[in-house]
């Protein structure tokens, strides 16, 4: 049953769909070519039939074919090249036009006319387009039957009998030729598609890092061998990025953890920089971002990237740290790409050295953080510029809709109060001081701390607590990151 289906349809439906774009392109070209030829020939025959009427069929038959072909040419040209359905319908209409033309000539032509023109078209039709054999064969059989019925009414019994035998034989031959030809063309297109896809896959893989799906070192070198100099007037920032602590993660948690950090860094780069340039992994934990943005835009992108890195959490590793260095053509207008890369690399290694030289400080900070976590019931790292946050420490029962929990810090702070978690007498003051615009304006004065005392609902009663909001050292209008602490002040 499947073999019969494949014979009638040509190839299986999945394969057909995979090369439908190629089929559409082939049909479109064939349609333009054959309809143009038909137009010019039938237009010429229409002219000759007017000059020598006794040797030709009615000029209206030729005009019909010429006009129909012209309409199909125009329709094909204005149709989008990728519109498979419209192209297929135009092909079917054209086949009907030329078969109808042949049928009219064969039935009502001049003195020397016979079924030969229609028979010739019966053979030619399956060879013109890459259409489903079932569609073409249905058209052939339908038109042959219609032609036989018309001939039976118009021609003598002897002529009709000869034409009937010819039509039956030629229809079978045409179907056989069509099945073979179209199936061959299908398989040729399928083979070409597979070869093209394989070539593209090999090419893509040769230029793409398999672990991160970023562009690889090979792609990096090809691009910068082609474009060693930044075009004048073009915004350009070379960003060098390197992972911190990869070796420690590999040694303590295994290479799967190291791979997770590498992929995490790549994901953070994609989230922050996609659409602004090209992203590369050029070594084990070495990355490069080539961004076509000005320095102001880059400052925003960098802050986004740092925020995304800070919020990153994996399954094997709970944090990610990177060293960053950048060099823009605006700051170094006389530098080429190689010279910009050296500046960015130096700044990146300076950042990395600061990270590792502060190891003891980080250990002390971690110990202090542990102590703070035991004192405060809630610690959040919030970004009021992007209305988001990272949970450092908090009870899981806080994450409920009943307590106003939301993925936006502005909504969470507001709904927390309005859901009944803040004493009615303290709500107005609480809402005022936790409004993001208020916090933003407050810290424009270089203030160091917002302290809010209020009563919050714990179990069945309200208890006194204190919220403190403290900006990070590098807080600015661009980098509006703060820490939010909440602690009980009532036993």
C-alpha positions in Angstrom: 0.0 0.0 0.0 2.8 2.4 0.9 4.6 1.6 -2.4 1.4 2.4 -4.4 1.0 5.6 -2.4 4.7 6.6 -3.1 4.2 5.9 -6.8 1.1 8.0 -7.0 2.4 10.9 -4.8 6.1 10.7 -5.8 7.9 10.7 -2.5 6.7 10.5 1.1 5.0 13.6 2.5 7.8 14.4 5.0 10.5 14.4 2.3 8.2 16.4 0.0 7.7 19.1 2.7 11.5 19.2 3.4 12.1 20.3 -0.2 9.0 22.3 -0.8 11.0 25.5 -1.1 13.2 24.0 -3.8 10.1 22.6 -5.6 8.5 26.0 -5.4 11.5 27.7 -6.9 11.8 25.1 -9.7 8.1 25.4 -10.5 8.2 29.2 -10.5 11.1 29.2 -13.0 9.4 26.6 -15.2 6.1 28.5 -15.1 7.8 31.8 -16.2 9.7 30.0 -19.0 6.9 27.9 -20.5 4.1 30.5 -20.1 6.4 33.0 -21.9 7.0 30.6 -24.7 3.3 29.8 -24.9 2.4 33.5 -25.0 4.7 34.4 -27.9 3.8 31.3 -30.0 0.1 31.6 -29.5 0.2 35.4 -30.1 2.1 34.7 -33.3 -0.4 32.0 -34.4 -3.3 34.4 -33.6 -1.8 36.9 -35.9 -1.2 34.4 -38.7 -4.7 33.0 -38.3 -6.0 36.5 -39.1 -3.8 36.7 -42.2 -4.3 33.1 -43.4 -7.6 32.1 -42.0 -8.0 28.9 -44.1 -4.8 27.3 -42.8 -5.4 27.9 -39.1 -8.0 27.3 -36.4 -10.1 30.2 -35.1 -8.0 33.1 -33.9 -10.0 33.2 -30.7 -8.5 29.9 -29.6 -5.0 31.3 -29.9 -6.0 34.6 -28.3 -7.4 32.6 -25.4 -4.1 30.8 -24.8 -2.0 34.0 -25.3 -4.1 36.1 -22.9 -4.2 33.3 -20.2 -0.5 32.8 -20.5 0.1 36.6 -20.1 -2.1 36.7 -17.0 -0.1 33.8 -15.5 3.2 35.5 -16.2 2.1 38.6 -14.4 0.6 36.7 -11.5 3.9 34.7 -11.1 6.0 37.8 -11.1 3.9 39.6 -8.4 3.7 36.5 -6.2 6.3 36.0 -3.5 8.9 33.5 -4.4 8.3 31.5 -1.3 4.5 31.2 -1.7 4.3 27.5 -2.5 0.5 27.2 -2.5 0.0 30.1 -5.0 2.8 28.8 -7.3 1.3 25.3 -7.3 -2.2 26.7 -8.2 -0.7 28.8 -11.0 1.1 25.7 -12.4 -2.2 23.8 -12.3 -4.1 26.6 -14.0 -1.4 26.8 -16.7 -1.6 23.0 -17.3 -5.3 23.4 -17.7 -4.9 26.3 -20.2 -2.5 24.4 -22.5 -4.5 21.2 -22.4 -7.7 23.1 -23.1 -5.9 24.9 -25.9 -4.8 21.6 -27.4 -8.3 20.1 -26.9 -9.9 23.0 -28.8 -7.4 22.8 -31.6 -7.8 19.1 -31.9 -11.6 19.3 -31.9 -12.3 22.4 -34.0 -9.1 23.2 -35.9 -8.4 23.9 -39.5 -8.4 21.5 -42.5 -5.2 19.7 -41.5 -5.8 19.7 -37.7 -6.2 16.4 -35.8 -5.7 15.1 -32.3 -1.9 15.3 -32.7 -1.6 18.7 -31.0 -3.6 17.5 -28.0 -1.7 14.2 -27.9 1.6 16.1 -28.0 0.5 18.2 -25.0 -0.6 15.1 -23.1 2.9 13.8 -23.3 4.5 17.2 -22.6 2.4 18.3 -19.6 4.0 15.9 -16.9 7.5 17.1 -18.0 6.9 20.7 -17.3 6.6 21.0 -13.5 7.6 19.3 -10.3 4.0 18.7 -9.1 2.5 15.7 -7.3 2.0 13.0 -10.0 -1.5 12.4 -8.6 -2.5 16.0 -9.4 -1.0 15.9 -12.9 -2.4 12.5 -13.8 -5.9 13.5 -12.6 -5.8 16.6 -14.9 -4.6 14.4 -17.8 -7.3 11.8 -17.4 -10.0 14.4 -16.9 -9.0 16.4 -20.0 -8.6 13.2 -22.1 -12.1 12.0 -21.2 -13.5 15.5 -21.9 -11.7 15.6 -25.3 -13.1 12.1 -26.2 -16.6 13.2 -25.3 -16.3 16.4 -27.5 -14.8 14.5 -30.4 -17.6 11.9 -30.3 -20.0 14.7 -31.1 -17.9 16.5 -33.7 -16.0 13.9 -35.8 -16.9 11.0 -38.0 -17.0 7.4 -36.5 -13.7 6.4 -38.3 -11.8 9.5 -37.2 -13.2 9.3 -33.7 -12.3 5.6 -33.4 -8.7 6.3 -34.4 -8.4 9.3 -32.1 -9.9 7.3 -29.2 -7.3 4.6 -29.5 -4.5 7.2 -29.8 -5.8 9.1 -26.8 -6.1 6.0 -24.6 -2.6 4.8 -25.5 -1.0 8.2 -25.2 -2.7 8.9 -21.9 -1.2 5.7 -20.4 2.2 6.5 -21.9 2.0 10.1 -20.6 1.2 8.9 -17.1 4.1 6.4 -17.1 6.5 9.0 -18.4 5.2 11.6 -15.9 5.6 9.2 -12.9 9.1 8.4 -13.8 10.2 12.0 -14.7 8.6 13.7 -11.7 9.9 11.0 -9.3 13.4 11.5 -10.7 13.2 15.3 -10.3 11.9 14.9 -6.7 14.8 12.7 -5.8 17.3 15.0 -7.5 15.9 18.0 -5.5 16.0 15.9 -2.3 19.6 14.8 -2.9 20.6 18.4 -3.7 18.8 19.6 -0.5 20.5 17.0 1.6 23.9 17.9 0.1 23.3 21.6 0.7 22.1 21.0 4.3 25.1 18.8 5.0 27.5 21.5 3.6 25.8 24.2 5.7 26.0 22.0 8.8 29.7 21.3 8.3 30.3 25.0 7.6 28.3 26.1 10.6 30.0 23.6 12.9 33.4 24.7 11.7 32.5 28.2 12.8 30.5 27.5 15.9 31.7 26.4 19.4 30.0 23.0 20.1 29.6 23.6 23.9 28.2 27.2 23.9 26.9 27.6 20.3 28.8 30.9 20.2 31.1 31.6 17.2 34.4 29.9 17.7 38.1 30.8 17.4 38.1 29.8 13.7 35.3 32.2 13.0 37.0 35.0 15.0 40.2 34.7 13.1 38.4 34.6 9.7 36.4 37.7 10.5 39.3 39.7 11.7 41.6 38.7 8.9 38.9 40.1 6.6 38.3 43.2 8.7 41.5 44.2 10.6 40.6 47.9 10.7 37.4 49.5 12.1 35.6 51.5 9.3 35.6 55.3 10.0 32.5 56.6 11.6 31.5 53.1 12.9 30.7 52.5 16.5 32.8 49.6 17.8 33.6 48.2 21.2 35.9 45.2 21.8 35.0 43.4 25.0 37.3 40.7 26.5 35.6 38.4 29.0 37.2 35.6 31.1 35.7 33.3 33.7 36.9 33.6 37.3 37.3 30.4 39.3 37.0 27.9 36.5 39.9 25.8 37.7 38.6 25.7 41.2 35.2 24.5 40.0 36.8 21.8 37.9 39.0 20.6 40.7 36.3 20.7 43.5 33.1 19.8 41.5 34.3 18.1 38.3 34.5 19.2 34.7 30.7 19.1 34.4 30.6 22.0 36.8 33.2 23.8 34.7 31.2 23.2 31.5 28.2 24.6 33.3 30.0 27.8 34.1 31.3 28.2 30.6 27.8 27.7 29.2 26.4 30.0 31.8 28.8 32.8 30.8 27.8 32.3 27.1 24.1 32.4 28.0 24.6 35.6 30.0 26.4 37.2 27.0 23.6 36.1 24.7 21.0 37.6 27.0 22.8 40.9 27.3 24.4 41.5 24.0 22.3 39.7 21.3 21.5 42.0 18.5 24.4 44.3 19.2 27.2 42.4 17.5 29.1 39.1 17.4 29.9 36.8 20.4 32.8 34.4 20.4 34.3 31.8 22.6 38.0 31.9 21.6 39.5 29.6 24.2 38.6 27.4 27.3 37.2 30.2 29.4 38.0 33.1 27.1 35.2 35.1 25.4 35.0 38.1 23.1 32.1 40.3 22.3 32.3 42.6 19.3 29.7 45.2 19.8 28.7 47.9 17.2 27.4 50.4 19.8 28.6 53.7 21.2 30.1 54.0 24.6 26.9 55.2 26.3 24.9 52.2 24.9 27.8 49.9 25.9 27.7 51.2 29.5 24.0 50.1 29.7 24.7 46.8 28.1 27.6 46.2 30.5 25.4 46.9 33.5 22.8 44.5 32.1 25.5 41.9 31.6 26.9 42.3 35.2 23.3 42.1 36.6 22.5 38.9 34.6 25.8 37.3 35.8 25.1 38.3 39.4 21.7 36.7 39.2 22.9 33.5 37.4 22.5 30.2 39.2 23.2 26.7 37.9 22.5 23.2 39.0 26.1 22.3 40.0 27.3 25.9 40.7 25.3 28.5 42.5 27.2 31.6 41.2 29.2 32.9 38.3 32.0 35.4 38.2 33.7 37.0 35.2 36.5 39.5 34.5 35.7 42.2 31.9 37.8 44.6 29.9 36.8 46.8 27.0 38.2 49.1 24.4 36.1 51.3 22.1 37.1 53.0 18.9 35.8 56.3 20.4 38.4 56.1 23.1 41.2 54.8 20.8 40.4 56.3 17.4 43.9 55.4 15.9 43.8 51.7 17.0 43.1 48.8 14.7 41.2 45.7 15.9 44.4 43.9 17.2 45.5 46.9 19.1 42.0 47.3 20.6 42.0 43.7 21.6 45.3 44.2 23.5 43.9 47.1 25.4 40.7 45.1 26.3 42.8 42.1 27.3 45.0 44.2 29.6 42.0 45.7 31.3 40.4 42.3 31.7 43.5 40.8 33.3 43.6 43.8 35.6 40.0 43.1 36.6 40.9 39.4 37.1 43.9 40.2 39.3 41.8 42.4 41.5 39.4 39.5 41.9 42.0 37.0 42.9 44.0 39.5 45.0 40.9 40.1 47.1 40.5 36.4 47.9 41.0 36.9 51.7 38.6 39.8 51.7 36.0 37.7 49.9 36.4 35.0 52.5 35.8 37.6 55.3 32.9 39.0 53.4 31.4 35.5 53.1 31.8 34.9 56.8 30.1 38.3 57.5 27.4 37.4 55.0 26.7 34.2 56.9 26.4 36.2 60.2 24.1 38.7 58.6 21.9 36.0 57.1 21.2 34.7 60.7 20.3 38.2 61.9 18.0 39.2 59.0 14.8 37.4 58.0 15.0 38.7 54.5 17.9 39.8 52.3 17.4 40.9 48.7 19.6 42.3 46.0 17.4 44.6 44.1 17.8 46.5 40.8 15.3 49.4 40.8 16.4 50.4 37.3 15.2 47.1 35.8 12.5 46.4 38.5 14.0 43.0 39.4 15.7 41.3 42.3 17.8 38.4 43.5 16.9 36.5 46.7 19.9 36.1 49.0 18.0 34.9 52.1 14.3 34.5 52.7 11.8 32.0 54.2 10.0 30.0 51.5 6.6 30.8 52.9 7.1 34.4 51.7 6.8 33.2 48.1 3.0 33.1 47.9 0.4 35.2 46.1 -1.4 35.7 49.4 1.6 37.7 50.6 1.9 39.7 47.3 4.9 37.7 45.9 5.8 38.9 42.3 8.7 38.7 39.9 8.8 42.5 39.9 10.2 44.2 43.1 7.9 47.2 42.8 4.8 45.0 42.6 6.0 42.7 45.4 6.7 45.6 47.8 3.3 47.2 47.1 1.2 44.0 47.2 2.9 42.8 50.3 1.5 45.8 52.2 -1.9 45.8 50.5 -2.4 42.0 51.1 -2.6 42.7 54.9 1.0 41.9 55.8 1.6 45.5 57.0 -0.4 47.0 59.9 -3.1 49.4 58.6 -1.6 52.4 60.5 1.8 51.8 58.9 0.8 51.2 55.3 0.9 54.8 54.0 4.5 55.4 55.3 5.6 52.0 54.1 4.2 52.5 50.6 5.8 55.9 50.3 9.3 54.8 51.3 9.3 51.6 49.3 8.1 53.3 46.1 10.9 52.9 43.5 10.7 56.6 42.4 11.1 57.7 46.1 14.1 55.4 46.6 15.7 56.6 43.3 15.2 60.3 44.3 16.4 59.6 47.9 19.7 58.2 46.8 20.4 61.0 44.4 21.2 63.1 47.5 24.1 60.7 48.2 22.3 59.4 51.2 23.6 56.0 52.5 20.6 54.3 54.0 16.8 54.2 54.1 15.5 52.8 57.3 11.8 51.9 57.6 10.1 50.7 60.8 6.7 49.1 60.6 4.6 46.3 62.0 4.2 43.2 59.8 1.9 40.3 60.3 3.7 37.2 61.6 1.4 34.3 62.4 -1.7 35.8 64.0 -0.3 39.1 65.2 1.7 42.2 64.1 5.3 42.4 65.2 7.7 45.3 64.9 10.3 44.9 62.2 12.8 47.2 60.4 13.7 47.3 56.7 17.0 48.8 55.6 17.8 49.7 52.0 21.5 50.2 51.2 23.0 51.1 47.8 26.1 49.1 46.5 29.4 51.0 46.3 29.1 51.5 42.6 25.5 52.7 42.7 24.7 55.3 40.0 21.9 56.4 37.7 22.9 53.7 35.3 23.6 51.0 37.9 20.7 51.3 40.4 21.5 48.2 42.5 20.8 48.1 46.3 20.5 45.6 49.1 17.2 45.3 51.1 17.4 43.9 54.6 14.5 43.1 57.0 15.0 42.1 60.6 12.8 41.6 63.7 13.2 44.2 66.4 10.7 42.7 68.8 11.2 39.5 70.8 
